[in-house]
Amino acid sequence: SSLMSSHRGNGQFDPRPIPDLGQAGKISRDPQARALETFIRGLIVEEFDGPAPPSTILDDLALYLRSLGNGTCPAGATEPIRLAGALNDARRAAAAAGESWRRGDGPAARLLLSATRSALGRIDERFAPRDLAADRQAIRNADFELLAIEQAMDRRDRTVALRIAAWRAGVPRWASLLHRDEGRSLYDVETLSRALAAGNS
């Protein structure tokens, strides 16, 4: 039974194991068969009642999943969570949004810009300490700009590509403040540990 689905729910408590799409299993990974794409779309649309993803996004998700487990990453490899990586996620998503918009793929561009905003939200969470209000405001100002661009997309405004480029060019201006204060944020391991300890006391 799916608790989140109006398509697959049966009103019974009969949960089933969630398949690990990162490993070869009963879902064919053959690109020609496109069974993986069909399965992913079913999860999004029927399992979680979400909107159907743009075809380019669906294809990219399937490509990503097919690449897992092929020795792409060393076993047991870890990477610390740092501000630089989080900002890079936002930059890449915004760049992909701009490219999708230029290709005329509005739905993919809209989704990728939403991904950019989600990346900013994750950064904002790490600047939770009270004395970092200026950092949070800088992040939220950048997010408000993206919201305005999303609204421009919905209007099919001709300035969208230019506005995305301007947003990307402006990142270093406010990111410099975040880099300066990263050591006082929850990106810092000791600061995070103290915050977690205080929350559990």
Rosetta blueprint (number, residue, H / E / L):
1 S L
2 S L
3 L L
4 M L
5 S L
6 S L
7 H L
8 R L
9 G L
10 N L
11 G L
12 Q L
13 F L
14 D L
15 P L
16 R L
17 P L
18 I L
19 P L
20 D L
21 L L
22 G L
23 Q L
24 A L
25 G L
26 K L
27 I L
28 S L
29 R L
30 D L
31 P L
32 Q L
33 A L
34 R L
35 A H
36 L H
37 E H
38 T H
39 F H
40 I H
41 R H
42 G H
43 L H
44 I H
45 V H
46 E H
47 E H
48 F L
49 D L
50 G L
51 P L
52 A L
53 P L
54 P L
55 S H
56 T H
57 I H
58 L H
59 D H
60 D H
61 L H
62 A H
63 L H
64 Y H
65 L H
66 R H
67 S H
68 L L
69 G L
70 N L
71 G L
72 T L
73 C L
74 P L
75 A L
76 G L
77 A L
78 T L
79 E L
80 P L
81 I L
82 R L
83 L H
84 A H
85 G H
86 A H
87 L H
88 N H
89 D H
90 A H
91 R H
92 R H
93 A H
94 A H
95 A H
96 A H
97 A H
98 G H
99 E H
100 S H
101 W H
102 R H
103 R L
104 G L
105 D L
106 G H
107 P H
108 A H
109 A H
110 R H
111 L H
112 L H
113 L H
114 S H
115 A H
116 T H
117 R H
118 S H
119 A H
120 L H
121 G H
122 R H
123 I H
124 D H
125 E H
126 R H
127 F L
128 A L
129 P L
130 R H
131 D H
132 L H
133 A H
134 A H
135 D H
136 R H
137 Q H
138 A H
139 I H
140 R H
141 N H
142 A H
143 D H
144 F H
145 E H
146 L H
147 L H
148 A H
149 I H
150 E H
151 Q H
152 A H
153 M H
154 D H
155 R L
156 R L
157 D L
158 R L
159 T L
160 V H
161 A H
162 L H
163 R H
164 I H
165 A H
166 A H
167 W H
168 R H
169 A H
170 G H
171 V H
172 P H
173 R H
174 W H
175 A H
176 S H
177 L H
178 L H
179 H H
180 R H
181 D H
182 E H
183 G H
184 R H
185 S L
186 L L
187 Y L
188 D L
189 V H
190 E H
191 T H
192 L H
193 S H
194 R H
195 A H
196 L H
197 A H
198 A H
199 G H
200 N H
201 S L
